[in-house]
């Protein structure tokens, strides 16, 4: 359930309309801005890793284990 929630949050947050709201949100975008999220409390077959790319006009994301400018490793659930 937590995996689906993160996927949905990323999907809604990456809609271009979300970044037309104002300069605070569009200020997140820029060169070299990538983020790798890695859940530490899931089995490998869950593929609980995401790559978020903020380098374009709107964020894009995919489930992937790839290098990024920043990485966050933490439990998915508590």
PDB file of N, CA, C and O in Angstrom:
ATOM      1  N   UNK A   1       0.811  -1.184   0.000  1.00  0.00           N
ATOM      2  CA  UNK A   1       0.000   0.000   0.000  1.00  0.00           C
ATOM      3  C   UNK A   1       0.867   1.266   0.000  1.00  0.00           C
ATOM      4  O   UNK A   1       0.561   2.232  -0.699  1.00  0.00           O
ATOM      5  N   UNK A   2       1.939   1.254   0.779  1.00  0.00           N
ATOM      6  CA  UNK A   2       2.825   2.417   0.844  1.00  0.00           C
ATOM      7  C   UNK A   2       3.511   2.660  -0.496  1.00  0.00           C
ATOM      8  O   UNK A   2       3.711   3.808  -0.894  1.00  0.00           O
ATOM      9  N   UNK A   3       3.877   1.569  -1.201  1.00  0.00           N
ATOM     10  CA  UNK A   3       4.481   1.723  -2.525  1.00  0.00           C
ATOM     11  C   UNK A   3       3.526   2.433  -3.474  1.00  0.00           C
ATOM     12  O   UNK A   3       3.928   3.349  -4.191  1.00  0.00           O
ATOM     13  N   UNK A   4       2.283   2.021  -3.481  1.00  0.00           N
ATOM     14  CA  UNK A   4       1.283   2.646  -4.343  1.00  0.00           C
ATOM     15  C   UNK A   4       1.071   4.111  -3.974  1.00  0.00           C
ATOM     16  O   UNK A   4       0.875   4.951  -4.852  1.00  0.00           O
ATOM     17  N   UNK A   5       1.110   4.415  -2.701  1.00  0.00           N
ATOM     18  CA  UNK A   5       0.921   5.801  -2.263  1.00  0.00           C
ATOM     19  C   UNK A   5       2.055   6.692  -2.783  1.00  0.00           C
ATOM     20  O   UNK A   5       1.808   7.812  -3.230  1.00  0.00           O
ATOM     21  N   UNK A   6       3.276   6.203  -2.724  1.00  0.00           N
ATOM     22  CA  UNK A   6       4.404   7.001  -3.237  1.00  0.00           C
ATOM     23  C   UNK A   6       4.289   7.168  -4.743  1.00  0.00           C
ATOM     24  O   UNK A   6       4.499   8.264  -5.262  1.00  0.00           O
ATOM     25  N   UNK A   7       3.956   6.088  -5.452  1.00  0.00           N
ATOM     26  CA  UNK A   7       3.766   6.198  -6.903  1.00  0.00           C
ATOM     27  C   UNK A   7       2.704   7.245  -7.231  1.00  0.00           C
ATOM     28  O   UNK A   7       2.900   8.070  -8.124  1.00  0.00           O
ATOM     29  N   UNK A   8       1.591   7.216  -6.518  1.00  0.00           N
ATOM     30  CA  UNK A   8       0.505   8.165  -6.781  1.00  0.00           C
ATOM     31  C   UNK A   8       0.935   9.593  -6.450  1.00  0.00           C
ATOM     32  O   UNK A   8       0.632  10.521  -7.199  1.00  0.00           O
ATOM     33  N   UNK A   9       1.635   9.772  -5.341  1.00  0.00           N
ATOM     34  CA  UNK A   9       2.112  11.100  -4.956  1.00  0.00           C
ATOM     35  C   UNK A   9       3.057  11.660  -6.025  1.00  0.00           C
ATOM     36  O   UNK A   9       2.966  12.832  -6.392  1.00  0.00           O
ATOM     37  N   UNK A  10       3.958  10.814  -6.518  1.00  0.00           N
ATOM     38  CA  UNK A  10       4.878  11.263  -7.559  1.00  0.00           C
ATOM     39  C   UNK A  10       4.142  11.564  -8.859  1.00  0.00           C
ATOM     40  O   UNK A  10       4.463  12.536  -9.543  1.00  0.00           O
ATOM     41  N   UNK A  11       3.169  10.746  -9.201  1.00  0.00           N
ATOM     42  CA  UNK A  11       2.398  10.960 -10.426  1.00  0.00           C
ATOM     43  C   UNK A  11       1.672  12.311 -10.374  1.00  0.00           C
ATOM     44  O   UNK A  11       1.734  13.089 -11.327  1.00  0.00           O
ATOM     45  N   UNK A  12       0.996  12.582  -9.273  1.00  0.00           N
ATOM     46  CA  UNK A  12       0.277  13.856  -9.142  1.00  0.00           C
ATOM     47  C   UNK A  12       1.237  15.041  -9.080  1.00  0.00           C
ATOM     48  O   UNK A  12       0.957  16.094  -9.653  1.00  0.00           O
ATOM     49  N   UNK A  13       2.347  14.881  -8.402  1.00  0.00           N
ATOM     50  CA  UNK A  13       3.316  15.958  -8.273  1.00  0.00           C
ATOM     51  C   UNK A  13       4.099  16.245  -9.531  1.00  0.00           C
ATOM     52  O   UNK A  13       4.726  17.298  -9.643  1.00  0.00           O
ATOM     53  N   UNK A  14       4.075  15.325 -10.487  1.00  0.00           N
ATOM     54  CA  UNK A  14       4.831  15.547 -11.719  1.00  0.00           C
ATOM     55  C   UNK A  14       3.966  16.078 -12.859  1.00  0.00           C
ATOM     56  O   UNK A  14       4.452  16.241 -13.978  1.00  0.00           O
ATOM     57  N   UNK A  15       2.706  16.347 -12.592  1.00  0.00           N
ATOM     58  CA  UNK A  15       1.850  16.931 -13.624  1.00  0.00           C
ATOM     59  C   UNK A  15       2.305  18.361 -13.903  1.00  0.00           C
ATOM     60  O   UNK A  15       2.498  19.135 -12.966  1.00  0.00           O
ATOM     61  N   UNK A  16       2.481  18.725 -15.175  1.00  0.00           N
ATOM     62  CA  UNK A  16       2.943  20.090 -15.495  1.00  0.00           C
ATOM     63  C   UNK A  16       2.086  21.179 -14.855  1.00  0.00           C
ATOM     64  O   UNK A  16       2.609  22.233 -14.492  1.00  0.00           O
ATOM     65  N   UNK A  17       0.795  20.950 -14.710  1.00  0.00           N
ATOM     66  CA  UNK A  17      -0.075  21.961 -14.096  1.00  0.00           C
ATOM     67  C   UNK A  17       0.360  22.276 -12.668  1.00  0.00           C
ATOM     68  O   UNK A  17       0.131  23.387 -12.188  1.00  0.00           O
ATOM     69  N   UNK A  18       0.973  21.334 -11.993  1.00  0.00           N
ATOM     70  CA  UNK A  18       1.438  21.559 -10.622  1.00  0.00           C
ATOM     71  C   UNK A  18       2.528  22.615 -10.567  1.00  0.00           C
ATOM     72  O   UNK A  18       2.702  23.267  -9.537  1.00  0.00           O
ATOM     73  N   UNK A  19       3.259  22.793 -11.646  1.00  0.00           N
ATOM     74  CA  UNK A  19       4.385  23.722 -11.651  1.00  0.00           C
ATOM     75  C   UNK A  19       4.051  25.045 -12.292  1.00  0.00           C
ATOM     76  O   UNK A  19       4.934  25.887 -12.459  1.00  0.00           O
ATOM     77  N   UNK A  20       2.801  25.253 -12.655  1.00  0.00           N
ATOM     78  CA  UNK A  20       2.359  26.555 -13.136  1.00  0.00           C
ATOM     79  C   UNK A  20       1.770  27.369 -11.993  1.00  0.00           C
ATOM     80  O   UNK A  20       1.339  28.504 -12.199  1.00  0.00           O
ATOM     81  N   UNK A  21       1.747  26.817 -10.820  1.00  0.00           N
ATOM     82  CA  UNK A  21       1.124  27.471  -9.675  1.00  0.00           C
ATOM     83  C   UNK A  21       1.889  28.729  -9.265  1.00  0.00           C
ATOM     84  O   UNK A  21       1.272  29.737  -8.919  1.00  0.00           O
ATOM     85  N   UNK A  22       3.174  28.686  -9.298  1.00  0.00           N
ATOM     86  CA  UNK A  22       3.931  29.858  -8.900  1.00  0.00           C
ATOM     87  C   UNK A  22       5.417  29.595  -8.846  1.00  0.00           C
ATOM     88  O   UNK A  22       5.860  28.465  -9.050  1.00  0.00           O
ATOM     89  N   UNK A  23       6.189  30.628  -8.575  1.00  0.00           N
ATOM     90  CA  UNK A  23       7.640  30.503  -8.600  1.00  0.00           C
ATOM     91  C   UNK A  23       8.213  29.590  -7.525  1.00  0.00           C
ATOM     92  O   UNK A  23       9.289  29.024  -7.716  1.00  0.00           O
ATOM     93  N   UNK A  24       7.521  29.432  -6.400  1.00  0.00           N
ATOM     94  CA  UNK A  24       8.061  28.545  -5.350  1.00  0.00           C
ATOM     95  C   UNK A  24       8.195  27.119  -5.861  1.00  0.00           C
ATOM     96  O   UNK A  24       9.218  26.474  -5.632  1.00  0.00           O
ATOM     97  N   UNK A  25       7.178  26.620  -6.551  1.00  0.00           N
ATOM     98  CA  UNK A  25       7.233  25.251  -7.046  1.00  0.00           C
ATOM     99  C   UNK A  25       8.134  25.138  -8.265  1.00  0.00           C
ATOM    100  O   UNK A  25       8.909  24.187  -8.371  1.00  0.00           O
ATOM    101  N   UNK A  26       8.046  26.086  -9.180  1.00  0.00           N
ATOM    102  CA  UNK A  26       8.900  25.999 -10.361  1.00  0.00           C
ATOM    103  C   UNK A  26      10.366  26.191  -9.990  1.00  0.00           C
ATOM    104  O   UNK A  26      11.248  25.790 -10.749  1.00  0.00           O
ATOM    105  N   UNK A  27      10.641  26.795  -8.840  1.00  0.00           N
ATOM    106  CA  UNK A  27      12.008  26.960  -8.368  1.00  0.00           C
ATOM    107  C   UNK A  27      12.684  25.643  -7.993  1.00  0.00           C
ATOM    108  O   UNK A  27      13.900  25.606  -7.805  1.00  0.00           O
ATOM    109  N   UNK A  28      11.919  24.574  -7.883  1.00  0.00           N
ATOM    110  CA  UNK A  28      12.501  23.260  -7.607  1.00  0.00           C
ATOM    111  C   UNK A  28      13.222  22.690  -8.816  1.00  0.00           C
ATOM    112  O   UNK A  28      14.099  21.838  -8.677  1.00  0.00           O
ATOM    113  N   UNK A  29      12.855  23.159 -10.004  1.00  0.00           N
ATOM    114  CA  UNK A  29      13.402  22.616 -11.245  1.00  0.00           C
ATOM    115  C   UNK A  29      14.709  23.309 -11.601  1.00  0.00           C
ATOM    116  O   UNK A  29      14.866  24.509 -11.373  1.00  0.00           O
ATOM    117  N   UNK A  30      15.650  22.544 -12.164  1.00  0.00           N
ATOM    118  CA  UNK A  30      16.905  23.144 -12.591  1.00  0.00           C
ATOM    119  C   UNK A  30      17.940  22.098 -12.951  1.00  0.00           C
ATOM    120  O   UNK A  30      17.745  20.914 -12.676  1.00  0.00           O
ATOM    121  N   UNK A  31      19.030  22.513 -13.559  1.00  0.00           N
ATOM    122  CA  UNK A  31      20.078  21.595 -13.977  1.00  0.00           C
ATOM    123  C   UNK A  31      20.668  20.821 -12.807  1.00  0.00           C
ATOM    124  O   UNK A  31      20.873  21.372 -11.725  1.00  0.00           O
ATOM    125  N   UNK A  32      20.936  19.553 -13.031  1.00  0.00           N
ATOM    126  CA  UNK A  32      21.591  18.712 -12.035  1.00  0.00           C
ATOM    127  C   UNK A  32      20.722  18.312 -10.857  1.00  0.00           C
ATOM    128  O   UNK A  32      21.237  17.798  -9.865  1.00  0.00           O
ATOM    129  N   UNK A  33      19.441  18.529 -10.938  1.00  0.00           N
ATOM    130  CA  UNK A  33      18.554  18.221  -9.808  1.00  0.00           C
ATOM    131  C   UNK A  33      17.875  16.875 -10.011  1.00  0.00           C
ATOM    132  O   UNK A  33      16.837  16.770 -10.665  1.00  0.00           O
ATOM    133  N   UNK A  34      18.482  15.861  -9.441  1.00  0.00           N
ATOM    134  CA  UNK A  34      17.922  14.510  -9.477  1.00  0.00           C
ATOM    135  C   UNK A  34      17.962  13.945  -8.067  1.00  0.00           C
ATOM    136  O   UNK A  34      18.814  14.310  -7.258  1.00  0.00           O
ATOM    137  N   UNK A  35      17.027  13.049  -7.789  1.00  0.00           N
ATOM    138  CA  UNK A  35      16.902  12.481  -6.455  1.00  0.00           C
ATOM    139  C   UNK A  35      16.598  10.995  -6.564  1.00  0.00           C
ATOM    140  O   UNK A  35      15.736  10.587  -7.343  1.00  0.00           O
ATOM    141  N   UNK A  36      17.300  10.196  -5.789  1.00  0.00           N
ATOM    142  CA  UNK A  36      17.061   8.760  -5.741  1.00  0.00           C
ATOM    143  C   UNK A  36      16.502   8.424  -4.368  1.00  0.00           C
ATOM    144  O   UNK A  36      17.138   8.696  -3.350  1.00  0.00           O
ATOM    145  N   UNK A  37      15.304   7.829  -4.340  1.00  0.00           N
ATOM    146  CA  UNK A  37      14.696   7.367  -3.089  1.00  0.00           C
ATOM    147  C   UNK A  37      14.828   5.854  -3.024  1.00  0.00           C
ATOM    148  O   UNK A  37      14.558   5.162  -4.005  1.00  0.00           O
ATOM    149  N   UNK A  38      15.241   5.343  -1.880  1.00  0.00           N
ATOM    150  CA  UNK A  38      15.459   3.902  -1.716  1.00  0.00           C
ATOM    151  C   UNK A  38      14.854   3.461  -0.389  1.00  0.00           C
ATOM    152  O   UNK A  38      15.316   3.871   0.676  1.00  0.00           O
ATOM    153  N   UNK A  39      13.816   2.622  -0.455  1.00  0.00           N
ATOM    154  CA  UNK A  39      13.210   2.079   0.761  1.00  0.00           C
ATOM    155  C   UNK A  39      14.091   0.965   1.298  1.00  0.00           C
ATOM    156  O   UNK A  39      14.492   0.067   0.558  1.00  0.00           O
ATOM    157  N   UNK A  40      14.387   1.027   2.576  1.00  0.00           N
ATOM    158  CA  UNK A  40      15.308   0.055   3.179  1.00  0.00           C
ATOM    159  C   UNK A  40      14.602  -1.109   3.866  1.00  0.00           C
ATOM    160  O   UNK A  40      15.261  -2.043   4.322  1.00  0.00           O
ATOM    161  N   UNK A  41      13.287  -1.068   3.946  1.00  0.00           N
ATOM    162  CA  UNK A  41      12.566  -2.103   4.691  1.00  0.00           C
ATOM    163  C   UNK A  41      11.645  -2.949   3.815  1.00  0.00           C
ATOM    164  O   UNK A  41      10.634  -3.463   4.294  1.00  0.00           O
ATOM    165  N   UNK A  42      11.985  -3.095   2.553  1.00  0.00           N
ATOM    166  CA  UNK A  42      11.165  -3.893   1.636  1.00  0.00           C
ATOM    167  C   UNK A  42      12.022  -4.981   0.993  1.00  0.00           C
ATOM    168  O   UNK A  42      13.239  -4.829   0.883  1.00  0.00           O
ATOM    169  N   UNK A  43      11.402  -6.058   0.577  1.00  0.00           N
ATOM    170  CA  UNK A  43      12.175  -7.107  -0.105  1.00  0.00           C
ATOM    171  C   UNK A  43      12.603  -6.621  -1.498  1.00  0.00           C
ATOM    172  O   UNK A  43      11.943  -5.757  -2.077  1.00  0.00           O
ATOM    173  N   UNK A  44      13.682  -7.157  -2.031  1.00  0.00           N
ATOM    174  CA  UNK A  44      14.168  -6.717  -3.348  1.00  0.00           C
ATOM    175  C   UNK A  44      13.120  -6.792  -4.460  1.00  0.00           C
ATOM    176  O   UNK A  44      13.100  -5.946  -5.354  1.00  0.00           O
ATOM    177  N   UNK A  45      12.257  -7.795  -4.407  1.00  0.00           N
ATOM    178  CA  UNK A  45      11.258  -7.934  -5.475  1.00  0.00           C
ATOM    179  C   UNK A  45      10.217  -6.815  -5.449  1.00  0.00           C
ATOM    180  O   UNK A  45       9.457  -6.670  -6.406  1.00  0.00           O
ATOM    181  N   UNK A  46      10.166  -6.029  -4.390  1.00  0.00           N
ATOM    182  CA  UNK A  46       9.225  -4.905  -4.319  1.00  0.00           C
ATOM    183  C   UNK A  46       9.671  -3.739  -5.203  1.00  0.00           C
ATOM    184  O   UNK A  46       8.859  -2.881  -5.549  1.00  0.00           O
ATOM    185  N   UNK A  47      10.949  -3.702  -5.568  1.00  0.00           N
ATOM    186  CA  UNK A  47      11.501  -2.628  -6.406  1.00  0.00           C
ATOM    187  C   UNK A  47      11.127  -1.256  -5.847  1.00  0.00           C
ATOM    188  O   UNK A  47      10.642  -0.388  -6.573  1.00  0.00           O
ATOM    189  N   UNK A  48      11.358  -1.076  -4.561  1.00  0.00           N
ATOM    190  CA  UNK A  48      10.973   0.157  -3.880  1.00  0.00           C
ATOM    191  C   UNK A  48      12.070   1.203  -3.982  1.00  0.00           C
ATOM    192  O   UNK A  48      12.644   1.619  -2.976  1.00  0.00           O
ATOM    193  N   UNK A  49      12.354   1.624  -5.210  1.00  0.00           N
ATOM    194  CA  UNK A  49      13.335   2.667  -5.485  1.00  0.00           C
ATOM    195  C   UNK A  49      12.773   3.551  -6.580  1.00  0.00           C
ATOM    196  O   UNK A  49      12.113   3.082  -7.508  1.00  0.00           O
ATOM    197  N   UNK A  50      13.051   4.840  -6.452  1.00  0.00           N
ATOM    198  CA  UNK A  50      12.547   5.795  -7.432  1.00  0.00           C
ATOM    199  C   UNK A  50      13.654   6.752  -7.823  1.00  0.00           C
ATOM    200  O   UNK A  50      14.504   7.106  -7.007  1.00  0.00           O
ATOM    201  N   UNK A  51      13.635   7.166  -9.076  1.00  0.00           N
ATOM    202  CA  UNK A  51      14.520   8.220  -9.564  1.00  0.00           C
ATOM    203  C   UNK A  51      13.620   9.378  -9.966  1.00  0.00           C
ATOM    204  O   UNK A  51      12.754   9.231 -10.829  1.00  0.00           O
ATOM    205  N   UNK A  52      13.827  10.523  -9.342  1.00  0.00           N
ATOM    206  CA  UNK A  52      13.050  11.720  -9.640  1.00  0.00           C
ATOM    207  C   UNK A  52      13.974  12.701 -10.341  1.00  0.00           C
ATOM    208  O   UNK A  52      15.045  13.033  -9.832  1.00  0.00           O
ATOM    209  N   UNK A  53      13.557  13.160 -11.504  1.00  0.00           N
ATOM    210  CA  UNK A  53      14.360  14.059 -12.333  1.00  0.00           C
ATOM    211  C   UNK A  53      13.678  15.420 -12.382  1.00  0.00           C
ATOM    212  O   UNK A  53      12.570  15.549 -12.903  1.00  0.00           O
ATOM    213  N   UNK A  54      14.340  16.422 -11.844  1.00  0.00           N
ATOM    214  CA  UNK A  54      13.799  17.784 -11.802  1.00  0.00           C
ATOM    215  C   UNK A  54      14.543  18.713 -12.758  1.00  0.00           C
ATOM    216  O   UNK A  54      14.559  19.926 -12.554  1.00  0.00           O
ATOM    217  N   UNK A  55      15.156  18.156 -13.794  1.00  0.00           N
ATOM    218  CA  UNK A  55      15.978  18.962 -14.696  1.00  0.00           C
ATOM    219  C   UNK A  55      15.211  19.554 -15.876  1.00  0.00           C
ATOM    220  O   UNK A  55      15.746  20.409 -16.581  1.00  0.00           O
ATOM    221  N   UNK A  56      13.989  19.127 -16.107  1.00  0.00           N
ATOM    222  CA  UNK A  56      13.222  19.612 -17.253  1.00  0.00           C
ATOM    223  C   UNK A  56      12.202  20.667 -16.864  1.00  0.00           C
ATOM    224  O   UNK A  56      12.326  21.319 -15.828  1.00  0.00           O
ATOM    225  N   UNK A  57      11.188  20.825 -17.712  1.00  0.00           N
ATOM    226  CA  UNK A  57      10.138  21.807 -17.459  1.00  0.00           C
ATOM    227  C   UNK A  57       9.145  21.329 -16.401  1.00  0.00           C
ATOM    228  O   UNK A  57       8.439  22.132 -15.791  1.00  0.00           O
ATOM    229  N   UNK A  58       9.100  20.028 -16.192  1.00  0.00           N
ATOM    230  CA  UNK A  58       8.250  19.432 -15.164  1.00  0.00           C
ATOM    231  C   UNK A  58       8.974  18.194 -14.646  1.00  0.00           C
ATOM    232  O   UNK A  58       9.765  17.599 -15.378  1.00  0.00           O
ATOM    233  N   UNK A  59       8.727  17.802 -13.428  1.00  0.00           N
ATOM    234  CA  UNK A  59       9.390  16.617 -12.896  1.00  0.00           C
ATOM    235  C   UNK A  59       8.978  15.352 -13.650  1.00  0.00           C
ATOM    236  O   UNK A  59       7.848  15.232 -14.123  1.00  0.00           O
ATOM    237  N   UNK A  60       9.901  14.432 -13.748  1.00  0.00           N
ATOM    238  CA  UNK A  60       9.597  13.093 -14.250  1.00  0.00           C
ATOM    239  C   UNK A  60      10.128  12.115 -13.216  1.00  0.00           C
ATOM    240  O   UNK A  60      10.991  12.454 -12.407  1.00  0.00           O
ATOM    241  N   UNK A  61       9.607  10.912 -13.251  1.00  0.00           N
ATOM    242  CA  UNK A  61      10.067   9.910 -12.297  1.00  0.00           C
ATOM    243  C   UNK A  61       9.885   8.532 -12.892  1.00  0.00           C
ATOM    244  O   UNK A  61       9.110   8.319 -13.824  1.00  0.00           O
ATOM    245  N   UNK A  62      10.624   7.614 -12.322  1.00  0.00           N
ATOM    246  CA  UNK A  62      10.494   6.210 -12.682  1.00  0.00           C
ATOM    247  C   UNK A  62      10.975   5.382 -11.506  1.00  0.00           C
ATOM    248  O   UNK A  62      11.751   5.847 -10.670  1.00  0.00           O
ATOM    249  N   UNK A  63      10.508   4.166 -11.460  1.00  0.00           N
ATOM    250  CA  UNK A  63      11.059   3.239 -10.471  1.00  0.00           C
ATOM    251  C   UNK A  63      12.356   2.724 -11.053  1.00  0.00           C
ATOM    252  O   UNK A  63      12.367   2.054 -12.086  1.00  0.00           O
ATOM    253  N   UNK A  64      13.439   3.037 -10.387  1.00  0.00           N
ATOM    254  CA  UNK A  64      14.738   2.640 -10.912  1.00  0.00           C
ATOM    255  C   UNK A  64      15.804   2.767  -9.837  1.00  0.00           C
ATOM    256  O   UNK A  64      15.685   3.565  -8.907  1.00  0.00           O
ATOM    257  N   UNK A  65      16.833   1.972  -9.984  1.00  0.00           N
ATOM    258  CA  UNK A  65      18.029   2.083  -9.149  1.00  0.00           C
ATOM    259  C   UNK A  65      19.097   2.728 -10.020  1.00  0.00           C
ATOM    260  O   UNK A  65      19.802   2.044 -10.762  1.00  0.00           O
ATOM    261  N   UNK A  66      19.209   4.037  -9.927  1.00  0.00           N
ATOM    262  CA  UNK A  66      20.178   4.785 -10.728  1.00  0.00           C
ATOM    263  C   UNK A  66      20.808   5.870  -9.870  1.00  0.00           C
ATOM    264  O   UNK A  66      20.249   6.289  -8.856  1.00  0.00           O
ATOM    265  N   UNK A  67      21.973   6.310 -10.296  1.00  0.00           N
ATOM    266  CA  UNK A  67      22.651   7.396  -9.590  1.00  0.00           C
ATOM    267  C   UNK A  67      21.874   8.694  -9.759  1.00  0.00           C
ATOM    268  O   UNK A  67      21.244   8.937 -10.789  1.00  0.00           O
ATOM    269  N   UNK A  68      21.937   9.519  -8.719  1.00  0.00           N
ATOM    270  CA  UNK A  68      21.300  10.827  -8.742  1.00  0.00           C
ATOM    271  C   UNK A  68      22.183  11.805  -7.969  1.00  0.00           C
ATOM    272  O   UNK A  68      23.111  11.399  -7.269  1.00  0.00           O
ATOM    273  N   UNK A  69      21.889  13.076  -8.102  1.00  0.00           N
ATOM    274  CA  UNK A  69      22.657  14.098  -7.386  1.00  0.00           C
ATOM    275  C   UNK A  69      22.527  13.920  -5.872  1.00  0.00           C
ATOM    276  O   UNK A  69      23.476  14.165  -5.128  1.00  0.00           O
ATOM    277  N   UNK A  70      21.362  13.497  -5.429  1.00  0.00           N
ATOM    278  CA  UNK A  70      21.114  13.254  -4.010  1.00  0.00           C
ATOM    279  C   UNK A  70      20.399  11.920  -3.854  1.00  0.00           C
ATOM    280  O   UNK A  70      19.666  11.496  -4.747  1.00  0.00           O
ATOM    281  N   UNK A  71      20.610  11.265  -2.735  1.00  0.00           N
ATOM    282  CA  UNK A  71      19.958   9.981  -2.464  1.00  0.00           C
ATOM    283  C   UNK A  71      19.430   9.973  -1.034  1.00  0.00           C
ATOM    284  O   UNK A  71      20.049  10.509  -0.115  1.00  0.00           O
ATOM    285  N   UNK A  72      18.271   9.351  -0.879  1.00  0.00           N
ATOM    286  CA  UNK A  72      17.662   9.194   0.437  1.00  0.00           C
ATOM    287  C   UNK A  72      17.379   7.714   0.631  1.00  0.00           C
ATOM    288  O   UNK A  72      16.680   7.097  -0.172  1.00  0.00           O
ATOM    289  N   UNK A  73      17.919   7.156   1.684  1.00  0.00           N
ATOM    290  CA  UNK A  73      17.670   5.758   2.066  1.00  0.00           C
ATOM    291  C   UNK A  73      16.971   5.775   3.404  1.00  0.00           C
ATOM    292  O   UNK A  73      17.511   6.281   4.389  1.00  0.00           O
ATOM    293  N   UNK A  74      15.759   5.219   3.445  1.00  0.00           N
ATOM    294  CA  UNK A  74      14.984   5.230   4.682  1.00  0.00           C
ATOM    295  C   UNK A  74      13.897   4.160   4.613  1.00  0.00           C
ATOM    296  O   UNK A  74      13.574   3.672   3.530  1.00  0.00           O
ATOM    297  N   UNK A  75      13.336   3.795   5.759  1.00  0.00           N
ATOM    298  CA  UNK A  75      12.234   2.847   5.754  1.00  0.00           C
ATOM    299  C   UNK A  75      11.004   3.426   5.048  1.00  0.00           C
ATOM    300  O   UNK A  75      10.725   4.621   5.145  1.00  0.00           O
ATOM    301  N   UNK A  76      10.298   2.586   4.359  1.00  0.00           N
ATOM    302  CA  UNK A  76       9.071   3.005   3.674  1.00  0.00           C
ATOM    303  C   UNK A  76       7.921   3.107   4.665  1.00  0.00           C
ATOM    304  O   UNK A  76       7.048   3.966   4.534  1.00  0.00           O
ATOM    305  N   UNK A  77       7.930   2.227   5.650  1.00  0.00           N
ATOM    306  CA  UNK A  77       6.877   2.221   6.665  1.00  0.00           C
ATOM    307  C   UNK A  77       7.508   2.360   8.041  1.00  0.00           C
ATOM    308  O   UNK A  77       8.724   2.252   8.201  1.00  0.00           O
ATOM    309  N   UNK A  78       6.689   2.593   8.991  1.00  0.00           N
ATOM    310  CA  UNK A  78       7.188   2.739  10.346  1.00  0.00           C
ATOM    311  C   UNK A  78       6.577   1.748  11.247  1.00  0.00           C
ATOM    312  O   UNK A  78       6.885   1.725  12.439  1.00  0.00           O
TER     313      UNK A  78
END
